Amino acid sequence: MDGRRLTLRQEYSLGIDVGSVSTNFVLVDGSGEVRYKLYLRTEGRPIEALIKGMSDVADFLQPGDKIVAAGTTGSGRRLAAAMVNADIIKNEITAHAAAACAVEPGVKTIIEIGGQDSKIIILDNGIPCDFAMNTVCAAGTGSFLDRQAARLNIPIEEFGSYALRSKSPVRIAGRCAVFAESDMIHKQQMGHPLEDIIAGLCEALVRNYLNNLAKGKKILAPVLFQGGVAANVGIVAAFKKYLGTDLIIPKYYDVMGAYGVALLARENVKANGGKTGFLGVDCVNRDFRARSIECSGCSNMCEVICILSDGKQVAHWGDKCGKYA
């Protein structure tokens, strides 16, 4: 999205969400409205994705524009924070909840399915009171659906529409990514239409989500569905079928983590007198490298990740005891 606008000077808050599949950037203005968003594939190279993303952010900014707050989230949030000197670092649950509440203040349930993991967040008066994450099995995540679309030679953008054309969805084993793929192949060999197989897969993955991740949790409306998989209309239809309620798909469903942490960064800087630690859009144009060391200080033998900038250590994390915090 390139929201070119009036040439008046603008002040923005920057949110960065570094995940295993995508690295996302959002700029919000003083009223909390999204003015710019960027979705990039991480491709196993988060430092390069951050450099590319910040370059694109710099291209969007007009002379006189300022970034007055910056926050990071996602699995690579500490790396991103070290590179830009972010004002806040927040986990994904907090960031996604903040964005959801901005979109739908009365939201009670958040379903979030991304590239490598999935989450459910239960809110009470805008505050997360329960959540669960699945980072173990790939079944139902964006990367799994990408792989199945590629295997079937179907563009991922059309994958969900195949499911909607199904007349009779077949039963697919969805508890495990390996078994799901094997079962799909078996159903193909039996001659079932592709539409019925894909619809069956969508329903199986939704059943798996509800029976495992959401087990024991009361899913109340309004329900927001966010994360990249929210673009899959087959998955959306399956959730509607099993939940018996409509889902709200936010406009910025694919960058909600970055959106939420941008809002949180804005509030944080306001509360601290308006001073930001953000180093500017050119701050990533240094030589950043990551290395790991094994701490032998105790029996935990933690793997500590160190970030070097121009040869100097600027950040580290990964220890359980706080020695390097």
DOZA-121485 format. One record per residue (C-alpha): x, y, z; residue in one letter. Coordinates in steps of 0.2 Angstrom, whole numbers, m for minus. Layout:
BEGIN
<pt c1="X" c2="Y" c3="Z" aa="A"/>
...
END
This chain:
BEGIN
<pt c1="0" c2="0" c3="0" aa="M"/>
<pt c1="7" c2="17" c3="m5" aa="D"/>
<pt c1="m4" c2="30" c3="2" aa="G"/>
<pt c1="3" c2="45" c3="m6" aa="R"/>
<pt c1="m5" c2="61" c3="2" aa="R"/>
<pt c1="m4" c2="79" c3="5" aa="L"/>
<pt c1="14" c2="86" c3="6" aa="T"/>
<pt c1="11" c2="92" c3="24" aa="L"/>
<pt c1="24" c2="86" c3="36" aa="R"/>
<pt c1="18" c2="70" c3="44" aa="Q"/>
<pt c1="23" c2="62" c3="61" aa="E"/>
<pt c1="22" c2="43" c3="61" aa="Y"/>
<pt c1="24" c2="28" c3="73" aa="S"/>
<pt c1="33" c2="13" c3="66" aa="L"/>
<pt c1="28" c2="m5" c3="70" aa="G"/>
<pt c1="39" c2="m19" c3="64" aa="I"/>
<pt c1="34" c2="m38" c3="65" aa="D"/>
<pt c1="48" c2="m50" c3="61" aa="V"/>
<pt c1="41" c2="m68" c3="59" aa="G"/>
<pt c1="49" c2="m84" c3="52" aa="S"/>
<pt c1="38" c2="m82" c3="36" aa="V"/>
<pt c1="35" c2="m63" c3="34" aa="S"/>
<pt c1="42" c2="m47" c3="40" aa="T"/>
<pt c1="29" c2="m33" c3="41" aa="N"/>
<pt c1="30" c2="m14" c3="43" aa="F"/>
<pt c1="16" c2="m2" c3="47" aa="V"/>
<pt c1="16" c2="17" c3="49" aa="L"/>
<pt c1="2" c2="25" c3="59" aa="V"/>
<pt c1="m2" c2="44" c3="60" aa="D"/>
<pt c1="m6" c2="54" c3="75" aa="G"/>
<pt c1="m24" c2="48" c3="75" aa="S"/>
<pt c1="m19" c2="29" c3="74" aa="G"/>
<pt c1="m24" c2="27" c3="56" aa="E"/>
<pt c1="m13" c2="16" c3="45" aa="V"/>
<pt c1="m4" c2="27" c3="32" aa="R"/>
<pt c1="8" c2="14" c3="25" aa="Y"/>
<pt c1="10" c2="m5" c3="26" aa="K"/>
<pt c1="22" c2="m17" c3="19" aa="L"/>
<pt c1="22" c2="m36" c3="19" aa="Y"/>
<pt c1="39" c2="m45" c3="15" aa="L"/>
<pt c1="44" c2="m63" c3="14" aa="R"/>
<pt c1="58" c2="m66" c3="27" aa="T"/>
<pt c1="65" c2="m81" c3="18" aa="E"/>
<pt c1="76" c2="m86" c3="32" aa="G"/>
<pt c1="86" c2="m69" c3="31" aa="R"/>
<pt c1="78" c2="m57" c3="44" aa="P"/>
<pt c1="92" c2="m45" c3="44" aa="I"/>
<pt c1="91" c2="m43" c3="25" aa="E"/>
<pt c1="72" c2="m42" c3="26" aa="A"/>
<pt c1="73" c2="m28" c3="39" aa="L"/>
<pt c1="86" c2="m18" c3="28" aa="I"/>
<pt c1="74" c2="m20" c3="13" aa="K"/>
<pt c1="59" c2="m15" c3="23" aa="G"/>
<pt c1="67" c2="1" c3="31" aa="M"/>
<pt c1="73" c2="6" c3="13" aa="S"/>
<pt c1="55" c2="5" c3="7" aa="D"/>
<pt c1="49" c2="15" c3="22" aa="V"/>
<pt c1="62" c2="28" c3="18" aa="A"/>
<pt c1="56" c2="29" c3="0" aa="D"/>
<pt c1="38" c2="32" c3="6" aa="F"/>
<pt c1="42" c2="46" c3="18" aa="L"/>
<pt c1="42" c2="64" c3="11" aa="Q"/>
<pt c1="54" c2="78" c3="16" aa="P"/>
<pt c1="50" c2="84" c3="33" aa="G"/>
<pt c1="41" c2="68" c3="39" aa="D"/>
<pt c1="47" c2="61" c3="55" aa="K"/>
<pt c1="45" c2="44" c3="64" aa="I"/>
<pt c1="42" c2="49" c3="82" aa="V"/>
<pt c1="40" c2="31" c3="89" aa="A"/>
<pt c1="45" c2="13" c3="85" aa="A"/>
<pt c1="40" c2="m4" c3="92" aa="G"/>
<pt c1="44" c2="m22" c3="87" aa="T"/>
<pt c1="36" c2="m38" c3="89" aa="T"/>
<pt c1="36" c2="m56" c3="82" aa="G"/>
<pt c1="49" c2="m70" c3="84" aa="S"/>
<pt c1="63" c2="m58" c3="78" aa="G"/>
<pt c1="57" c2="m43" c3="89" aa="R"/>
<pt c1="74" c2="m42" c3="99" aa="R"/>
<pt c1="84" c2="m42" c3="83" aa="L"/>
<pt c1="73" c2="m28" c3="75" aa="A"/>
<pt c1="74" c2="m18" c3="91" aa="A"/>
<pt c1="93" c2="m19" c3="91" aa="A"/>
<pt c1="94" c2="m13" c3="73" aa="M"/>
<pt c1="82" c2="2" c3="75" aa="V"/>
<pt c1="84" c2="5" c3="94" aa="N"/>
<pt c1="65" c2="3" c3="96" aa="A"/>
<pt c1="56" c2="11" c3="110" aa="D"/>
<pt c1="46" c2="m4" c3="115" aa="I"/>
<pt c1="47" c2="m23" c3="112" aa="I"/>
<pt c1="31" c2="m33" c3="114" aa="K"/>
<pt c1="26" c2="m51" c3="111" aa="N"/>
<pt c1="14" c2="m56" c3="98" aa="E"/>
<pt c1="m1" c2="m58" c3="110" aa="I"/>
<pt c1="0" c2="m41" c3="116" aa="T"/>
<pt c1="3" c2="m33" c3="99" aa="A"/>
<pt c1="m11" c2="m43" c3="90" aa="H"/>
<pt c1="m23" c2="m39" c3="104" aa="A"/>
<pt c1="m19" c2="m20" c3="103" aa="A"/>
<pt c1="m23" c2="m20" c3="84" aa="A"/>
<pt c1="m39" c2="m30" c3="86" aa="A"/>
<pt c1="m46" c2="m18" c3="99" aa="C"/>
<pt c1="m42" c2="m3" c3="88" aa="A"/>
<pt c1="m52" c2="m11" c3="74" aa="V"/>
<pt c1="m66" c2="m18" c3="84" aa="E"/>
<pt c1="m66" c2="m11" c3="102" aa="P"/>
<pt c1="m78" c2="m24" c3="108" aa="G"/>
<pt c1="m69" c2="m39" c3="101" aa="V"/>
<pt c1="m70" c2="m55" c3="112" aa="K"/>
<pt c1="m60" c2="m68" c3="102" aa="T"/>
<pt c1="m45" c2="m67" c3="91" aa="I"/>
<pt c1="m41" c2="m81" c3="79" aa="I"/>
<pt c1="m24" c2="m78" c3="72" aa="E"/>
<pt c1="m16" c2="m90" c3="59" aa="I"/>
<pt c1="1" c2="m85" c3="52" aa="G"/>
<pt c1="15" c2="m93" c3="42" aa="G"/>
<pt c1="22" c2="m105" c3="55" aa="Q"/>
<pt c1="10" c2="m104" c3="70" aa="D"/>
<pt c1="m7" c2="m101" c3="76" aa="S"/>
<pt c1="m15" c2="m92" c3="91" aa="K"/>
<pt c1="m31" c2="m89" c3="100" aa="I"/>
<pt c1="m33" c2="m74" c3="111" aa="I"/>
<pt c1="m48" c2="m72" c3="123" aa="I"/>
<pt c1="m52" c2="m54" c3="128" aa="L"/>
<pt c1="m62" c2="m47" c3="142" aa="D"/>
<pt c1="m65" c2="m28" c3="141" aa="N"/>
<pt c1="m50" c2="m26" c3="129" aa="G"/>
<pt c1="m38" c2="m36" c3="140" aa="I"/>
<pt c1="m31" c2="m53" c3="135" aa="P"/>
<pt c1="m37" c2="m65" c3="149" aa="C"/>
<pt c1="m33" c2="m81" c3="140" aa="D"/>
<pt c1="m23" c2="m87" c3="125" aa="F"/>
<pt c1="m14" c2="m102" c3="117" aa="A"/>
<pt c1="m1" c2="m104" c3="104" aa="M"/>
<pt c1="3" c2="m118" c3="93" aa="N"/>
<pt c1="21" c2="m118" c3="87" aa="T"/>
<pt c1="24" c2="m136" c3="85" aa="V"/>
<pt c1="14" c2="m143" c3="71" aa="C"/>
<pt c1="13" c2="m134" c3="54" aa="A"/>
<pt c1="m5" c2="m141" c3="50" aa="A"/>
<pt c1="m16" c2="m126" c3="46" aa="G"/>
<pt c1="m3" c2="m113" c3="45" aa="T"/>
<pt c1="1" c2="m102" c3="30" aa="G"/>
<pt c1="17" c2="m112" c3="25" aa="S"/>
<pt c1="7" c2="m129" c3="25" aa="F"/>
<pt c1="m6" c2="m121" c3="14" aa="L"/>
<pt c1="7" c2="m114" c3="2" aa="D"/>
<pt c1="15" c2="m131" c3="1" aa="R"/>
<pt c1="m1" c2="m140" c3="m3" aa="Q"/>
<pt c1="m6" c2="m126" c3="m16" aa="A"/>
<pt c1="11" c2="m128" c3="m25" aa="A"/>
<pt c1="9" c2="m147" c3="m24" aa="R"/>
<pt c1="m8" c2="m146" c3="m33" aa="L"/>
<pt c1="m1" c2="m133" c3="m45" aa="N"/>
<pt c1="m14" c2="m120" c3="m39" aa="I"/>
<pt c1="m10" c2="m102" c3="m36" aa="P"/>
<pt c1="m12" c2="m99" c3="m17" aa="I"/>
<pt c1="m23" c2="m85" c3="m20" aa="E"/>
<pt c1="m36" c2="m97" c3="m28" aa="E"/>
<pt c1="m34" c2="m111" c3="m16" aa="F"/>
<pt c1="m49" c2="m105" c3="m5" aa="G"/>
<pt c1="m60" c2="m102" c3="m20" aa="S"/>
<pt c1="m58" c2="m121" c3="m25" aa="Y"/>
<pt c1="m65" c2="m125" c3="m8" aa="A"/>
<pt c1="m81" c2="m114" c3="m10" aa="L"/>
<pt c1="m85" c2="m124" c3="m26" aa="R"/>
<pt c1="m85" c2="m140" c3="m17" aa="S"/>
<pt c1="m102" c2="m150" c3="m18" aa="K"/>
<pt c1="m97" c2="m164" c3="m5" aa="S"/>
<pt c1="m81" c2="m161" c3="5" aa="P"/>
<pt c1="m71" c2="m177" c3="9" aa="V"/>
<pt c1="m65" c2="m181" c3="26" aa="R"/>
<pt c1="m47" c2="m177" c3="28" aa="I"/>
<pt c1="m36" c2="m181" c3="43" aa="A"/>
<pt c1="m30" c2="m164" c3="49" aa="G"/>
<pt c1="m22" c2="m167" c3="66" aa="R"/>
<pt c1="m4" c2="m168" c3="58" aa="C"/>
<pt c1="3" c2="m160" c3="43" aa="A"/>
<pt c1="11" c2="m176" c3="37" aa="V"/>
<pt c1="m5" c2="m186" c3="39" aa="F"/>
<pt c1="m15" c2="m172" c3="31" aa="A"/>
<pt c1="m4" c2="m172" c3="15" aa="E"/>
<pt c1="m4" c2="m191" c3="15" aa="S"/>
<pt c1="m23" c2="m192" c3="16" aa="D"/>
<pt c1="m25" c2="m179" c3="3" aa="M"/>
<pt c1="m15" c2="m189" c3="m9" aa="I"/>
<pt c1="m25" c2="m205" c3="m5" aa="H"/>
<pt c1="m41" c2="m196" c3="m9" aa="K"/>
<pt c1="m34" c2="m190" c3="m25" aa="Q"/>
<pt c1="m29" c2="m207" c3="m30" aa="Q"/>
<pt c1="m47" c2="m213" c3="m26" aa="M"/>
<pt c1="m53" c2="m200" c3="m39" aa="G"/>
<pt c1="m62" c2="m187" c3="m28" aa="H"/>
<pt c1="m63" c2="m170" c3="m36" aa="P"/>
<pt c1="m50" c2="m157" c3="m31" aa="L"/>
<pt c1="m63" c2="m145" c3="m25" aa="E"/>
<pt c1="m70" c2="m158" c3="m12" aa="D"/>
<pt c1="m52" c2="m163" c3="m6" aa="I"/>
<pt c1="m47" c2="m144" c3="m3" aa="I"/>
<pt c1="m64" c2="m141" c3="5" aa="A"/>
<pt c1="m61" c2="m156" c3="16" aa="G"/>
<pt c1="m44" c2="m150" c3="20" aa="L"/>
<pt c1="m50" c2="m133" c3="25" aa="C"/>
<pt c1="m63" c2="m141" c3="37" aa="E"/>
<pt c1="m50" c2="m153" c3="44" aa="A"/>
<pt c1="m38" c2="m139" c3="49" aa="L"/>
<pt c1="m52" c2="m129" c3="57" aa="V"/>
<pt c1="m58" c2="m144" c3="67" aa="R"/>
<pt c1="m40" c2="m147" c3="72" aa="N"/>
<pt c1="m38" c2="m128" c3="78" aa="Y"/>
<pt c1="m55" c2="m129" c3="88" aa="L"/>
<pt c1="m52" c2="m146" c3="96" aa="N"/>
<pt c1="m34" c2="m142" c3="101" aa="N"/>
<pt c1="m29" c2="m124" c3="102" aa="L"/>
<pt c1="m46" c2="m118" c3="107" aa="A"/>
<pt c1="m51" c2="m133" c3="118" aa="K"/>
<pt c1="m59" c2="m127" c3="134" aa="G"/>
<pt c1="m60" c2="m109" c3="128" aa="K"/>
<pt c1="m77" c2="m100" c3="126" aa="K"/>
<pt c1="m77" c2="m92" c3="109" aa="I"/>
<pt c1="m88" c2="m77" c3="109" aa="L"/>
<pt c1="m93" c2="m65" c3="96" aa="A"/>
<pt c1="m86" c2="m53" c3="89" aa="P"/>
<pt c1="m73" c2="m64" c3="82" aa="V"/>
<pt c1="m58" c2="m57" c3="73" aa="L"/>
<pt c1="m49" c2="m68" c3="61" aa="F"/>
<pt c1="m31" c2="m61" c3="57" aa="Q"/>
<pt c1="m15" c2="m67" c3="50" aa="G"/>
<pt c1="m11" c2="m71" c3="32" aa="G"/>
<pt c1="m22" c2="m86" c3="32" aa="V"/>
<pt c1="m37" c2="m75" c3="34" aa="A"/>
<pt c1="m36" c2="m72" c3="15" aa="A"/>
<pt c1="m41" c2="m90" c3="12" aa="N"/>
<pt c1="m60" c2="m89" c3="9" aa="V"/>
<pt c1="m61" c2="m108" c3="11" aa="G"/>
<pt c1="m54" c2="m107" c3="29" aa="I"/>
<pt c1="m65" c2="m93" c3="33" aa="V"/>
<pt c1="m80" c2="m103" c3="27" aa="A"/>
<pt c1="m75" c2="m118" c3="37" aa="A"/>
<pt c1="m74" c2="m107" c3="53" aa="F"/>
<pt c1="m91" c2="m99" c3="50" aa="K"/>
<pt c1="m98" c2="m117" c3="48" aa="K"/>
<pt c1="m91" c2="m124" c3="64" aa="Y"/>
<pt c1="m93" c2="m108" c3="75" aa="L"/>
<pt c1="m110" c2="m103" c3="68" aa="G"/>
<pt c1="m105" c2="m85" c3="68" aa="T"/>
<pt c1="m98" c2="m73" c3="56" aa="D"/>
<pt c1="m80" c2="m68" c3="57" aa="L"/>
<pt c1="m73" c2="m50" c3="55" aa="I"/>
<pt c1="m58" c2="m49" c3="43" aa="I"/>
<pt c1="m49" c2="m33" c3="47" aa="P"/>
<pt c1="m43" c2="m22" c3="32" aa="K"/>
<pt c1="m25" c2="m25" c3="38" aa="Y"/>
<pt c1="m27" c2="m43" c3="43" aa="Y"/>
<pt c1="m10" c2="m48" c3="36" aa="D"/>
<pt c1="0" c2="m35" c3="46" aa="V"/>
<pt c1="m10" c2="m34" c3="63" aa="M"/>
<pt c1="6" c2="m37" c3="73" aa="G"/>
<pt c1="15" c2="m23" c3="66" aa="A"/>
<pt c1="m1" c2="m12" c3="67" aa="Y"/>
<pt c1="m3" c2="m16" c3="85" aa="G"/>
<pt c1="15" c2="m13" c3="91" aa="V"/>
<pt c1="15" c2="4" c3="81" aa="A"/>
<pt c1="0" c2="9" c3="91" aa="L"/>
<pt c1="8" c2="3" c3="108" aa="L"/>
<pt c1="24" c2="12" c3="103" aa="A"/>
<pt c1="15" c2="29" c3="100" aa="R"/>
<pt c1="7" c2="28" c3="117" aa="E"/>
<pt c1="23" c2="23" c3="126" aa="N"/>
<pt c1="32" c2="38" c3="119" aa="V"/>
<pt c1="18" c2="50" c3="123" aa="K"/>
<pt c1="18" c2="43" c3="141" aa="A"/>
<pt c1="37" c2="46" c3="142" aa="N"/>
<pt c1="37" c2="64" c3="137" aa="G"/>
<pt c1="38" c2="62" c3="118" aa="G"/>
<pt c1="56" c2="56" c3="117" aa="K"/>
<pt c1="60" c2="42" c3="105" aa="T"/>
<pt c1="76" c2="31" c3="104" aa="G"/>
<pt c1="73" c2="27" c3="86" aa="F"/>
<pt c1="89" c2="30" c3="76" aa="L"/>
<pt c1="81" c2="35" c3="60" aa="G"/>
<pt c1="77" c2="26" c3="43" aa="V"/>
<pt c1="95" c2="24" c3="39" aa="D"/>
<pt c1="100" c2="16" c3="55" aa="C"/>
<pt c1="100" c2="m2" c3="47" aa="V"/>
<pt c1="113" c2="3" c3="34" aa="N"/>
<pt c1="127" c2="m4" c3="45" aa="R"/>
<pt c1="135" c2="m21" c3="45" aa="D"/>
<pt c1="124" c2="m32" c3="56" aa="F"/>
<pt c1="128" c2="m50" c3="60" aa="R"/>
<pt c1="121" c2="m63" c3="72" aa="A"/>
<pt c1="131" c2="m76" c3="81" aa="R"/>
<pt c1="127" c2="m88" c3="95" aa="S"/>
<pt c1="137" c2="m93" c3="110" aa="I"/>
<pt c1="135" c2="m107" c3="123" aa="E"/>
<pt c1="135" c2="m100" c3="141" aa="C"/>
<pt c1="144" c2="m111" c3="153" aa="S"/>
<pt c1="139" c2="m102" c3="168" aa="G"/>
<pt c1="127" c2="m115" c3="175" aa="C"/>
<pt c1="120" c2="m132" c3="170" aa="S"/>
<pt c1="107" c2="m124" c3="158" aa="N"/>
<pt c1="120" c2="m121" c3="145" aa="M"/>
<pt c1="109" c2="m108" c3="137" aa="C"/>
<pt c1="112" c2="m103" c3="118" aa="E"/>
<pt c1="114" c2="m85" c3="119" aa="V"/>
<pt c1="111" c2="m75" c3="103" aa="I"/>
<pt c1="123" c2="m60" c3="100" aa="C"/>
<pt c1="120" c2="m46" c3="88" aa="I"/>
<pt c1="135" c2="m37" c3="81" aa="L"/>
<pt c1="135" c2="m20" c3="73" aa="S"/>
<pt c1="151" c2="m15" c3="64" aa="D"/>
<pt c1="160" c2="m28" c3="75" aa="G"/>
<pt c1="153" c2="m21" c3="91" aa="K"/>
<pt c1="140" c2="m31" c3="102" aa="Q"/>
<pt c1="124" c2="m21" c3="103" aa="V"/>
<pt c1="112" c2="m34" c3="109" aa="A"/>
<pt c1="110" c2="m52" c3="116" aa="H"/>
<pt c1="96" c2="m63" c3="122" aa="W"/>
<pt c1="92" c2="m81" c3="125" aa="G"/>
<pt c1="98" c2="m84" c3="143" aa="D"/>
<pt c1="86" c2="m91" c3="156" aa="K"/>
<pt c1="94" c2="m83" c3="171" aa="C"/>
<pt c1="95" c2="m65" c3="165" aa="G"/>
<pt c1="114" c2="m64" c3="165" aa="K"/>
<pt c1="114" c2="m56" c3="148" aa="Y"/>
<pt c1="98" c2="m47" c3="150" aa="A"/>
END
